[in-house]
Amino acid sequence: MMMRTLMALVMVMGLGACATMPDYAKAKPDDPDFAPVIPDMPREEIIPNGSLFHADVANSLYSDVKARRVGDIISIILSESTTANKSATTTTSKSSSASVDPITGLGGNNVNIGGQSIQLGVGSANDFSGAASTDQSNNLSGAISVTVIQVLANRNLVIRGEKWMTLNNGDEYVRLTGIIRPEDISPDNEIESTKVANARIQYSGTGTFAEVQQQGWLTKFFSSAWWPF
């Protein structure tokens, strides 16, 4: 019966693993969620006024190359670094005891049964000690160019974009979305990733190198809370 239950659990986990593929298997280039927005160019009306000036694309004499409109490109300098440390220690101790002195009868003598005096003693002790620690650090540096997909009412810019790099045995990609302030953009049309609000940064890969770093579904089952032992 136990073996049948175990086999049923393994089959359920196998079906669940087939239904929920890892993220690296889902990622594809040219994902619409990260595609640039191409602004619609209205059909230009030819007005015979002899002027070459176009108000929609004209810049001030004092304007710069900073991104400010939908479809503009901006460079994000990736400079992410995180470090986390956590430790915990728990120690508990409990002890108890109870005893019954020998029962005395007439004449002050102990009451015996089978030559043994009647008495009782109970004692127990329980000790627990536990310790845990974790240490994690991450580093990401580089650059990615993204496009402006929306200009908010307060002039903040919504950006998104991705970069794919094809290697010998697979692809690596970087994806980024977020909101930036025009004031944080440098004169070179760059901004650090630490100044991107609501940032979503993904760095992963596909192919052989990514697959060998993933545990199989059966290994995940034995390492999960579903394994009863």
C-alpha positions in Angstrom: 0.0 0.0 0.0 2.8 2.3 0.9 4.5 1.6 -2.5 1.3 2.3 -4.4 0.9 5.7 -2.6 4.5 6.6 -3.4 4.1 5.7 -7.0 1.0 7.8 -7.2 2.8 10.8 -5.7 5.7 10.4 -8.2 3.2 10.3 -11.1 1.5 13.5 -9.9 4.8 15.3 -9.6 5.8 14.1 -13.0 2.6 15.5 -14.6 3.1 18.8 -12.7 6.6 19.0 -14.0 5.4 18.6 -17.5 2.8 21.3 -17.1 5.1 23.8 -15.5 8.2 24.2 -17.6 11.1 26.2 -16.2 11.5 29.9 -17.2 14.5 29.3 -19.4 12.4 27.0 -21.6 9.6 29.6 -22.0 11.9 32.5 -22.9 11.9 33.3 -26.7 13.5 36.2 -28.6 11.2 38.9 -29.9 8.8 38.5 -27.0 5.9 41.0 -27.5 6.1 42.0 -23.8 9.6 43.4 -24.4 9.3 44.6 -28.0 10.0 48.3 -28.7 7.1 50.6 -29.5 7.4 52.1 -33.0 5.6 55.5 -33.0 3.1 56.0 -35.8 4.3 58.6 -38.2 1.4 60.6 -39.5 1.2 61.1 -43.2 2.9 64.4 -43.9 0.7 67.0 -45.5 2.6 69.0 -48.1 1.9 72.7 -47.5 3.4 74.9 -50.3 4.8 77.5 -47.9 8.4 77.0 -48.9 9.6 76.1 -45.4 11.6 73.0 -44.3 10.6 73.3 -40.7 8.5 70.5 -39.2 7.1 71.1 -35.7 6.7 67.4 -34.8 10.4 66.6 -35.1 12.0 69.9 -34.5 14.2 70.5 -31.4 15.2 73.6 -29.6 18.7 75.1 -30.2 19.4 74.2 -26.6 18.0 70.6 -26.6 20.2 67.5 -26.1 20.2 63.9 -27.1 18.4 62.6 -24.1 15.4 60.3 -24.6 12.1 62.0 -24.1 9.6 60.6 -26.6 8.0 57.3 -27.3 10.3 55.2 -29.4 13.5 57.0 -28.2 16.4 54.7 -27.2 18.3 55.0 -23.9 21.2 53.0 -22.5 20.9 51.4 -19.1 24.2 50.8 -17.2 23.7 47.6 -15.2 25.4 48.0 -11.8 23.5 45.7 -9.5 25.1 44.3 -6.4 23.3 42.7 -3.4 24.5 41.0 -0.3 22.4 39.3 2.3 23.4 37.6 5.6 21.2 35.9 8.1 21.8 33.6 11.1 19.6 32.1 13.8 20.4 30.0 16.9 17.8 28.3 19.1 18.4 26.4 22.3 15.7 24.9 24.5 15.9 22.8 27.6 13.3 21.1 29.8 13.5 18.7 32.7 11.0 17.2 35.2 11.0 14.6 37.9 8.6 13.1 40.4 9.1 10.5 43.2 7.1 8.7 45.8 8.9 7.8 49.0 8.6 4.3 50.4 5.3 3.5 52.1 5.6 2.8 55.8 3.2 0.6 57.7 2.7 -0.3 61.3 5.8 0.1 63.5 7.3 2.5 61.0 8.5 -0.4 58.8 8.3 -0.1 55.0 5.6 -2.0 53.3 7.2 -4.7 51.2 5.9 -6.7 48.3 8.0 -9.7 47.4 10.8 -8.3 49.6 10.8 -4.9 47.8 9.5 -1.7 49.4 6.8 0.2 47.5 8.3 3.3 46.0 8.2 5.2 42.7 10.4 7.6 40.8 9.9 9.2 37.4 12.3 11.6 35.6 12.6 13.1 32.1 14.8 15.5 30.3 14.4 17.1 26.8 17.1 19.2 25.1 17.0 20.9 21.7 19.7 22.9 20.0 19.4 24.3 16.4 21.4 26.7 14.3 21.0 28.1 10.8 22.8 30.6 8.6 22.6 31.9 5.1 24.9 34.0 3.0 24.0 35.2 -0.5 25.6 37.7 -2.9 24.8 38.7 -6.5 26.6 40.9 -9.0 25.4 42.1 -12.4 27.3 44.5 -14.6 27.0 45.5 -18.2 24.8 47.6 -20.4 21.6 47.2 -22.4 19.7 49.7 -24.7 16.0 49.9 -24.2 13.2 52.0 -25.7 10.7 54.4 -24.3 7.2 52.9 -24.5 5.2 55.5 -22.7 5.5 59.1 -21.4 3.6 59.6 -18.1 1.8 62.8 -17.1 4.6 63.8 -14.8 7.1 63.3 -17.6 8.5 60.1 -16.3 9.4 57.5 -18.9 8.3 53.9 -19.0 11.1 51.8 -20.6 11.5 48.2 -21.7 13.9 46.1 -23.8 15.9 43.0 -24.1 19.3 41.8 -25.5 20.0 38.3 -26.8 23.4 36.8 -27.2 23.9 33.6 -29.1 26.7 31.3 -27.8 28.0 28.0 -28.9 25.6 25.9 -26.9 22.7 28.2 -26.3 21.5 31.8 -25.9 21.8 34.3 -23.0 19.5 37.2 -22.6 19.0 40.3 -20.5 15.6 41.8 -20.1 14.7 45.0 -18.3 11.5 47.1 -17.7 10.9 50.0 -15.3 10.3 53.7 -14.9 12.9 56.5 -15.0 13.0 60.2 -14.4 14.3 62.5 -17.2 16.4 64.3 -14.6 18.4 61.1 -13.9 19.5 60.7 -17.5 23.1 61.7 -18.2 24.1 64.0 -21.0 25.3 60.9 -22.9 21.8 59.5 -22.8 22.6 56.9 -20.1 21.2 56.0 -16.7 22.3 53.6 -14.0 20.0 50.6 -13.3 19.9 51.6 -9.6 17.9 54.6 -10.6 15.2 52.6 -12.4 12.0 52.5 -10.4 9.9 49.3 -10.3 12.8 47.6 -12.1 12.4 44.1 -13.4 15.8 42.7 -14.5 16.1 39.2 -15.9 19.4 37.6 -16.8 19.3 34.0 -17.8 20.0 31.6 -20.7 18.6 28.8 -22.8 20.2 25.7 -24.3 22.6 23.1 -22.9 24.4 25.3 -20.3 21.0 26.3 -18.8 19.5 22.8 -18.8 22.4 21.1 -17.0 22.0 23.6 -14.1 18.4 22.5 -13.5 17.4 19.6 -11.3 15.2 16.9 -12.8 11.6 16.7 -11.7 12.2 13.5 -9.7 15.1 15.1 -7.8 12.9 18.1 -7.1 10.3 15.8 -5.7 12.6 14.1 -3.3 13.9 17.5 -2.2 10.5 19.1 -1.7 8.0 19.1 1.2 5.9 16.5 -0.7 8.5 13.8 0.2 7.1 12.4 3.4 10.4 11.1 4.8 
